[in-house]
Every structure is written in C-alpha cells, then in structure tokens.
Amino acid sequence: MADSPADLLVAATAQNAENDATRAESDGPILSELHGSGNIRSAATVYEISTGQGTFL
C-alpha cells in the first residue's frame, strides 16, 4: 500500500484482498496442494456492493 494513499479505505480494502488471495494459496492443505500443482490460481478482487461489480486487482 502506498505511504499516503488518496483514499485510505480504498487502499486498505485492495490490500486486504491481495493479502487474502495470497494467503488462500497456502493456508489449507487442499488449496495449497491444488495451487502447487497448478490446478487453481488465486485472484484478488474487490466487490463494489452499490454497483454489483467486481474488479480484479
């Protein structure tokens, strides 16, 4: 995350999504095995509830 983002909430939300996607790759034995074998990938997204749109980061 940038040192002084213009919108701290947006920056924190995006950073949280990135952290969760990275953690999902290795936290549990099933996902970590599937990720290690190349059968799945994690992608960070932010869902905007007011529009119903998701944005891949």
Short mmCIF file of the C-alpha atoms (twelve columns), coordinates in Angstrom:
data_MODEL
# 
_entry.id   MODEL 
# 
loop_
_atom_site.group_PDB 
_atom_site.id 
_atom_site.type_symbol 
_atom_site.label_atom_id 
_atom_site.label_alt_id 
_atom_site.label_comp_id 
_atom_site.label_asym_id 
_atom_site.label_seq_id 
_atom_site.Cartn_x 
_atom_site.Cartn_y 
_atom_site.Cartn_z 
_atom_site.pdbx_PDB_model_num 
ATOM 1  C CA . MET A 1  0.000   0.000   0.000   1 
ATOM 2  C CA . ALA A 2  1.242   3.470   -0.785  1 
ATOM 3  C CA . ASP A 3  2.577   5.566   2.083   1 
ATOM 4  C CA . SER A 4  -0.117  8.235   1.735   1 
ATOM 5  C CA . PRO A 5  -2.953  6.952   -0.454  1 
ATOM 6  C CA . ALA A 6  -5.584  9.455   -1.526  1 
ATOM 7  C CA . ASP A 7  -8.372  7.210   -0.207  1 
ATOM 8  C CA . LEU A 8  -7.208  5.117   2.730   1 
ATOM 9  C CA . LEU A 9  -10.335 2.930   2.800   1 
ATOM 10 C CA . VAL A 10 -9.985  2.004   -0.886  1 
ATOM 11 C CA . ALA A 11 -6.264  1.294   -0.447  1 
ATOM 12 C CA . ALA A 12 -6.830  -0.810  2.680   1 
ATOM 13 C CA . THR A 13 -9.627  -2.780  1.003   1 
ATOM 14 C CA . ALA A 14 -7.436  -3.534  -2.018  1 
ATOM 15 C CA . GLN A 15 -4.505  -4.537  0.192   1 
ATOM 16 C CA . ASN A 16 -6.765  -6.833  2.208   1 
ATOM 17 C CA . ALA A 17 -7.989  -8.523  -0.991  1 
ATOM 18 C CA . GLU A 18 -4.384  -9.053  -2.140  1 
ATOM 19 C CA . ASN A 19 -3.416  -10.474 1.261   1 
ATOM 20 C CA . ASP A 20 -6.387  -12.846 1.304   1 
ATOM 21 C CA . ALA A 21 -5.666  -14.110 -2.219  1 
ATOM 22 C CA . THR A 22 -2.041  -14.782 -1.302  1 
ATOM 23 C CA . ARG A 23 -2.995  -16.474 1.953   1 
ATOM 24 C CA . ALA A 24 -5.573  -18.669 0.179   1 
ATOM 25 C CA . GLU A 25 -2.760  -20.173 -1.899  1 
ATOM 26 C CA . SER A 26 -1.048  -21.719 1.103   1 
ATOM 27 C CA . ASP A 27 -3.210  -21.743 4.246   1 
ATOM 28 C CA . GLY A 28 -5.063  -25.023 3.934   1 
ATOM 29 C CA . PRO A 29 -3.723  -28.370 2.787   1 
ATOM 30 C CA . ILE A 30 -6.238  -28.807 -0.028  1 
ATOM 31 C CA . LEU A 31 -5.860  -25.355 -1.596  1 
ATOM 32 C CA . SER A 32 -2.094  -25.360 -1.155  1 
ATOM 33 C CA . GLU A 33 -1.816  -28.730 -2.926  1 
ATOM 34 C CA . LEU A 34 -4.065  -27.611 -5.785  1 
ATOM 35 C CA . HIS A 35 -2.180  -24.340 -6.124  1 
ATOM 36 C CA . GLY A 36 1.203   -26.076 -6.004  1 
ATOM 37 C CA . SER A 37 0.163   -28.466 -8.773  1 
ATOM 38 C CA . GLY A 38 -1.100  -25.590 -10.929 1 
ATOM 39 C CA . ASN A 39 -4.730  -26.718 -10.872 1 
ATOM 40 C CA . ILE A 40 -6.022  -23.477 -9.346  1 
ATOM 41 C CA . ARG A 41 -4.933  -19.852 -9.052  1 
ATOM 42 C CA . SER A 42 -5.969  -17.158 -6.626  1 
ATOM 43 C CA . ALA A 43 -7.114  -13.762 -7.827  1 
ATOM 44 C CA . ALA A 44 -7.695  -10.685 -5.713  1 
ATOM 45 C CA . THR A 45 -10.941 -8.884  -6.413  1 
ATOM 46 C CA . VAL A 46 -12.862 -6.067  -4.792  1 
ATOM 47 C CA . TYR A 47 -16.658 -6.192  -4.919  1 
ATOM 48 C CA . GLU A 48 -18.499 -2.879  -5.052  1 
ATOM 49 C CA . ILE A 49 -21.797 -3.579  -3.339  1 
ATOM 50 C CA . SER A 50 -23.502 -0.421  -4.637  1 
ATOM 51 C CA . THR A 51 -22.975 -1.411  -8.289  1 
ATOM 52 C CA . GLY A 52 -22.735 -5.194  -8.030  1 
ATOM 53 C CA . GLN A 53 -19.443 -5.066  -9.933  1 
ATOM 54 C CA . GLY A 54 -16.258 -6.898  -9.059  1 
ATOM 55 C CA . THR A 55 -12.843 -5.553  -10.025 1 
ATOM 56 C CA . PHE A 56 -9.832  -7.838  -10.407 1 
ATOM 57 C CA . LEU A 57 -6.696  -6.312  -8.937  1 
# 
